[in-house]
Amino acid sequence: LVPREPPPRLAAVALLMSPAAATAASTATSTARSRLTRGSLAASLAHPRQLAPHRSAASARTPRRCPPCLASSDVSSDVSREELVEQIDALKRRNEQLEAMLASSGSASANGSNNGSERRVAEVKRATKETDIRVFVNIDGTGKCDVATGVGFLDHMLDQLAKHGMFDLEVSCKGDLWIDDHHTTEDVAIALGQCFADALGNKAGIRRFGSFTAPLDEALIDVTLDLSGRPSFHLDGWTATDVDRIGDLSTQMVEHFLHSFATTAKATMHVRQLAGTNSHHIVEATFKAMARALRVATEYDSRLGKDVVPSSKGTI
């Protein structure tokens, strides 16, 4: 007399419903189950032989309609439990990406018209005969990092940038590493700087200026920057090139990465090495200082207001 629980497949599909729809469906199911149970018990006591419900002629001619949640082409009606879980995970990932892009109204990556009231995200895809790159940045993130450039030490530095800048960062790159790491490192920096510029839009409401000095053991690096719209890069006292490589990254490419990033991000950036002898420490301290300086510069200024561009000219 008690209705059976819904099949596992239906329960799994229910995960795709919004919280409000899931709550309403749960309430309706509980009410229907209660009514059916009471009705069945009453029928069994009054008419023991009429336990099974009968459909009227009119209802028998009415075709049953598939619930909207089951009519979706994204979920197959004949799949294994493992395949269903994979489909659900894929849908969740797709929804998260769509929500991030829709929240920016498409303007951040399309024309840089972010006015401070939108979510500051951007995606840049750059394909040449040398590299194929995708970069995604969420300025107001939590430090999540998913990078794969093929250059291990560069991945490590990008992880420092995301973690200490509190940016959500995704970077994928397929480059001509059989030649060397030059094209991959340079093009990742170009795409990354462009992504920051697009996500910040017209830079309304931000602090604009940022400076941070980061120590790492014997190394001490100061990075000061201005998101001015005027690209400029300066490097002083740099000794990281005393060795040729750090892991699989050429030390000469570190300066080139920073310069390329500043150019496409349209930022003025000064990097000063105040102390340091270990090349690994010098480079890592540089990326940490750069991350914290960018974090300060891209934060909203509560005294300024999110609709005010931080420039006496009224534009950057």
N, C-alpha and C positions, 0 to 999 in steps of 0.2 A: 504493500500500500504506500510505502514511502518512495518518492521518485528517486531514480538513480542519480549519482553525481554526474556532472557533465564530463564528456570524454576528455582525456588529457590534452588532445589537440585543441579543443575549444578553449580550455583553460589557458593554454599557452598563447593562443591568438588574442585572448582578452588582455594580455600584457600590452598589446599595441594600442589599446583604447586610452583616451585621456583620463586623468584622475576623476574629473566630474562625470564622464560617461561611465567609467567603471563603477563608481559609487551608485549611480542611478540604476545600472544593470543589476548590481548586487542586491539592492533594495527590492527591485521588481521580482527578481528570482526568488528571494526569501518569501515575499508575499504570496506569489503564485504557488510555491511549494506548500506553504501553510494552508492555503485554501484547498489545494488538491488533496492534501492529507485529510483534512476535516471532511471534505466532500466524499472522499472514497470511503471513510469509516461510516458516515451516515448512510451511504448507499448500500454498504454491505450489511448493515443492520436491518434496513427496510426491505431490501430486495437482494438476497444472497446470490441469486443467479445473474444479477446485472452489475457485475463488478467492472466489466470493460466498458469504457465510454463508447457511445455510438455517434457517428457523424450524420448530420442531416443530409438530405439529397442536395440541397444548395451548397453546403460546405464541401460535399464530396466533389462537386464539379469545380470548386475554386482551387486553382493550382497553388501549391505552397511556394512561398517566396524565400529565397536564401537571404539570411540576415546580411546587412551591408558589410559587416566586419568579415564575413566569410566569402563575400563576392569579390574581394580584392584579388587582383592578378598576382600580387606580390607573395601570396601564401598559397602553396599547392595543397590540394585536398588529399593527395596520396603521397605523403613523404614520411620518412622515418623521423623519430624523435630528434636525432642528431641533426638531420637536415633542417628541421623546423627551427631548432635553436640557432643554427647558423643564419637562417633567413631573418629571424628576429633580430639577431645581433647586427646584421648588415643594415636592416631598416633603421635601427637605433643610431648607428653611425652616420647613415645618410641624413637622418633627421637633424642630428646635432650640427652637421656641416651646413645644412640648409638654414637652420635657425640662426647660425652665426652670420651667414652671408645676408639673409633677409633682414637681420637686425641692423645691418649697416645700410639698408635700403639700396644697396648696390652702388652707392655714390662714392664710398671711400676708395674702392678699387677702380671705378670707372672714370671719375673726373676730379677726385680729391676735394669734394665739396662738403666734407664732414664739418659740421658747425658746432661740435661739442655736445650735442644732444643725442647723438647716435653712438652705438657701440663701435669702438675704434678697432676695426679689423680690416685686413686686406690680404689679398692673394695675388701673387705675381707668378706667371709662367713665362719662361724664357728658353727658347730652343734655337740653337745654332748648329753648325756642323761640328762644333767642338764639345758642346754640353747641352743637356736637356734638364732644365731645372724647374722645380716648383717650390715656392716659399709661401708660407701662411704665417701671419703675425696677428696676435691679439694683444694690443697695448695694455689693456686692463686685465691681464691674466693672473695666473697663480704660479708661474714658473715651470709649467709643463713643457717638456722638450722631447721632440721626436725627430732626430736628424740622421741622415745617412748620405754623406757626400762621397764616400770612398776613400777619404783622407782621415785617418783615425784621430790625429792630433787636432785637426780642424773641427771635427765633431766635438771633441772635448772642449774646445774654446767656445763653440756655439752653445754648448750646454751651460757654461759659465755665464754667458750673456743672458740666457733665458732665466736661469735660476736666480741670479743676483739682481737682474732688472725686473723680475716678476712679470716677464712677458711669456705668453704661450707661443711656442715657436715650432713650426714644422718645416723641415728642409729635406728635399730629396734631390739628388743629382746623379746623373749618369754622364761622366766625362771621359775624355781621352787620356786616362791615366797611364796608358801604355807609352805616352810621350813623356809627360811629367805632371806635376800637380799645379802648374801655372794657370791653365785655363779654368780648371775646376775652382780653384781658390778665388780667382779674380771674378768669375761670373757669379759665384755664390754671393760675394760681397756686393756686386752690382744689383742683383735681384733683391737682396736683403735691404739695402738702402732704399731702393724704390718702394719696397713694401712698407717700410716705416713712413716714408713721405706720403704714400697713398692713405695709410691708416690715420695719419694725423690731419689730413685734409688742409683746411685753411689755418689750422693751429689755434683756433679760438679757445680761450680759457686756460691755456697751458702756461707753465712757468717760463718755458722757452730756454732758459739758461740752466746749466747743470755742471757741477764740479765735484770730483771725488778723488781722494788720494788713498790708494790701496797698498798695504804691505803684504808681502809673502816671503817670510823668512828674511833673508838679507836684502831682498828687492823692495823698492818703494817707487810706485808709479803714480803720477798725477795726470788725470784727464779732465780737461775743461772744454765745454762745448756750448755752442749757441745754435739753436734751430732757426737760423736767420733767413734761410732761403738763398744764402750766398755760399756756395761750396768753397771750402778752404781747409787745407790740412797742413799741420806743422808738427815735426818730430824732432825733439832735442835730446842729446845725451844718450842716444840709443846704442847699446852694446850687445843686443841679442844676436847680431849677425857674426859674433866672434866664432860661432860654430856654424857649419853649413846647414844642418838639419836638426829638427827636433822630432823624433819619430819619423813619420813619412811626410812631414811638412818642411819645405824649404824656409829657412828663417828670413830670407829676402822677401818672401811672399807675405809675411806678416805686415810689413809696412805697406805693401801694395794692397792688401785686403783693407786696411784701415783707410787708406787714401780713397779707394774705390767706393767704400761705404759712405764716407763723408760727402763724396761727390754726388751720388745719386740720392742720398738722404737730404741733400741741399743744406748741409750743416757746416759750420766752422768748428774745427776740432784741433785742439792742441794736446799733444802727448809729451810729457816730460819724464824722463827717467832720472829720479833723484838719487837712487842707489841700486846696486845689484850686480852680481857677477855670474849667476847661474841663468842661462838662457831660458830654460823652462820656466823658472820663477818669474823672470822679467816679462815674458809673453803672457803668462797666465794672470799676473797682477795687472797687466794692461787691460785684458778683457774684463776682469772684475771691476776695475775702476771705470772703464767705459760703460759697463752695464749699470752701475750705480749712478753715474752722471746722466745717462739717458733716462733712467727711472725718475730722477729729480726733474729733468727738463720736460718730460712728457706728462708729469702729474698736473692735475688741475689746480689752479691758484684760487683758493676759496674767496680771496678778497677781490679778485679780478672779475669773476663771473664767466660763465661758460660761453657767452655770446660775444665776448670782447677779445679782439685780436691783440696780443701783447706787443704792439708797435705804435710809435707816435705817428707813423704814416697811415695807420689803419689797415694795413695789409702786410703780409710777409710773402 
